[in-house]
Amino acid sequence: METPNRHAIEEKLQYEFACESLLNEALRHSSFVNEQADSSLRDNERLEFLGDAVLNLVIGHLLMRRYPELNEGDLSKLRANLVNESQLAKIARGMDLGVYIQLGKGEIQTNGRDKNSILADTLEALVAAIYLDGGFQVIFQFLESKFAPFLKQVRTSGRYHDYKSELQEFVQVQQQEMPNYEIIHEEGPDHDKTFRVQLEVCGLTTQGIGKSKKMAEQDAAGQALQILKKDL
């Protein structure tokens, strides 16, 4: 069975499949399979399982190469900030992936093509499909390219540090109210947003900017910690 808009999705991926059935399977959501009479059709959940492992391996490799000074704990936190449903959905939207996913009627009616969970899961399935079809080096280069903007954002912010956790501990010791974070502005298209977050803590107000809500919150928390420790 030929993949709908095969050449269009391969152009978005910048990869041409040798095994078209892998591409078909990666784009086939369980809701679609459940509505078909063909019992031999397989949904993308097995590929999603493998894709998750491949993603964590490649991003872990990239982080270790870029940040040789970071310990295991910092690397794990940084990878968690990069490989999550929101981030994967953002990358998927950048490729208009939702257009090519085969969904059941119910998911189509509930705007399933723009659901973070479906987009992220399908991207993971595609990662596995490319890995199985082209090998590790091909998927490594693909993911390095897709995650480059996010890795760059981390690099420009300096050595990764969990400022939010440190600020919370600081506030608890000082017996003050917990920090309050609020998104006050966001701009840019869905696949490339920039967030501005305002933080209020210990009578102090700071604002942070980042390519994700978490990064903006970390930026605001880092600024607050610097001021509070100086005053202390």
N, C-alpha and C positions, 0 to 999 in steps of 0.2 A: 504493500500500500504506500503510495507516494505521500510524502510530507506536504501538507498545505503550506504554500509560500516558502518552500525549502530554501530557495536561493536568497530570499530576503532575510531569513533568520541566519543563514550562514554568513551573509554579508555583515549582519549586526555582530555576530560572534567573531568575524574575521577568521573563520575556520571552515574548511570543507570536509564533510564526513565521508569516509570510505564506506562505512557501514550505516546505511540510512535507517535501519531498524533501531539503532541506538538513539538516534535523534528523535525518531517517532516516540519511543518509549519515554524518553526524558520529558517530552512535552505533553504526556498523557496523564491527566489528573484522575484520581480514583472515581470522582463523581461522573466523569465521562464513561469510564470503563463499566461502571455499574448500570449504565443505561443501554449498553450494547448487547446484542444477541450473541456475539462471538465470544465464547468462553476462553478462547486462547489469548485474548488481548491481555497484556500486563500493564498495570499502572506504573508510575514513576517512583514508587516508594522505596523499592530496593536500590535504585540508583541514588536516591536521596540519601540513604544510609551510607553508601560508599562515598558520595560527594562530600558529606560532612567530614569524614575522616581525611579525605584528600585536602580539603580546605584548611583544616587545622594543621596538617603537616606542612603545607606550603607556606602559610602565614607564619607558623612557628619558625620555619627555616629563614624566611625573610627578616623576621624580627631579630633572630640571633645574629644574623649577618650584619644588620644595621646597628645593633646595640650590644656589642660584646661586653659592655660593663654591667649590664643589668642581670640581676639574679633571677632565679626560677619564679619567685613570687611576682615580681614586677612584670616579667615576660607573660605570665599567665593572665594577669589583669589587663595588660595591653592587648593581648590576643582576644580576650573576651570583649573588649571594647570595639574591636575591628570585625570580628566574626560573630555577628548577632543578626537577628531577624530584621531589624530596622535597617542596618547597613547593607545587608544582602538585598533587601527589597529596593533600596535606593539604587544600587548597581543595576538591578534588573529593570527598573524603570528607565534608566539611562539607555538601555538597549531596546526599549518598547517591548519587553519580553511578554507582557500580558496579552498582546495581540495574538501571539502564536500558540498560547496554551489551549489544549483541548479540554473543555469543561462540560459538565452536565448542565442541563437546562436550569436547575435550581441555583447553581453557583453563578451562572451567567446573569440571572435575574437579580441576584443580590450583589452585583458588581464584583464578582470573584476575581476578575482580571486585575483589579487594583488592590486586592487584599495583601497585606504584608506577608502573611503566613504562606499563601499560595505562591507569591512571587519568589520568596526566599527558598521555599522547598524546591521549586522548579529550577532555580539557578543551581542549587546543590546537585540536582539530578543531571543537569547539563554539564556540570564540572566532572561528574563521574563518567558521563558519556564521552566527553572529550578525552579524558584520561584513558579509558578503555580503548578508544578508537585511535588515538595518536600517541599515547605514551606520556611518561612523566614530564619530560622536558617541554612538551607542547603545552600541557596544562599549567606548568610552572610559569611559563612566559605569559600565558593568558591571564592568570591571576595576578602576576606582578604588575601587568599593565592596568588591570581593572582597579587594583587597590592602591596604585601609585599616589593618587590625590590624598587619600586618607593617611598613608604612611608619611607623606610629605607634611601633612598637618601635624602629625605627632612629632616629626623631626624638628620642625620650626618652633615647637613649644618647649624644646629642651628635653632633658632627661625625664622620663615618665615618673610621676609620683602621684599617689592617691591622696590628693589634697583634701577631698571631701571627707574621707575617713579620719584624717588627721585633725581636721577642723572640728568634727563631731566630738572626738576625744578631748580636744582642748576645751570645748564648751562645757562638756560634762564635768571636767575637773574644776572649771571656774563656776560651776553651778548656775549657768545661764540657760536661756531658752534655746531650743534647737534651731539650727540655721533654716531659713526659709528661702527657697529658690523659686523664681517666677520668670517665665519666658515673656520678655517685653517686646521682642521684635524678631521677625524672621523674614528673610528675603531670598530671592532666587527661585529657579524652577524646582519641582519636587525632587529631581534626581541630583540637585546640587545646591541645597539650601545652606544658608549661614544663619546661625542662631545667636541672639543676644539674650543673656540671662542676668537678672538682677538678684543679688543676694543681700538679705538683711540678717545681721547677726551681731549680738553684743552692742547694739546701738550704732552699728556701722553698716554702710551700704556700698557694695561694689558691683561692677558689671563685668561679665565675661563674654567672650566671643569664641565660637567654634563651628566646625562643619557638622557637628552633631550636638544634641542637647547635653549629652554627658560631657563632651569636651568643653562646652561653654560653661557648664557648672564647675568643672575642675579649674578652669581659668579664673572664675570669680572667687572660688574657695582659696586658691593659691594667693591671690591678691589680698584677701581678708586676713589670711594667716600671717603674711608678711607684715601687715600693719599692726595686728594684735600682738605679735611677738615683740615687735619694736617698742610698742607702748608699754608692754609688760616689763 
